[in-house]
């Protein structure tokens, strides 16, 4: 009968450890799991020293095994997917204009989408790129002309 109770305490400990990972309890579930584990080991030692050491070995395998399994499986659960941030999907070169594309913009005119102070966004047809005004600020809606490109920095001048 004692072995069923001690084994039950070990199982309750495992369930509480899993719950500790998923439920923010500020360590209370972990403390209850620890007390179940200690009580279970105590019951094993009450029967015999050999049974007690078997309980200690089981605990030493069970606790890390349960925690590692939980942390491996957690990101795959629905709750884990909502708790863990995913890496954003991005295209190669996203955010940095392709040099081949922007090199063809020299001499072209575009419309300022966001005010250039001195950096902002300019639309050249369907293509929107970050540009830098040659001097001063350029208001939204103004027409600008590309003067030159240095690396990925596009310099524009307001068209009068």
Secondary structure, DSSP 8 states (H G I E B T S, - for coil): -HHHHHHHHHHHHHHHHHHHHHS--TTHHHHHHHHHHHHHHHHHHHH-HHHHHHHHHHHHHHHHHHHHHHHHHHTTSHHHHHHS-------TTTTS--HHHHHTTTT-EEEESS-BSSEEEEEETTEEEEEEESSS-B-TT-EEEEEEEETTEEEEEE--
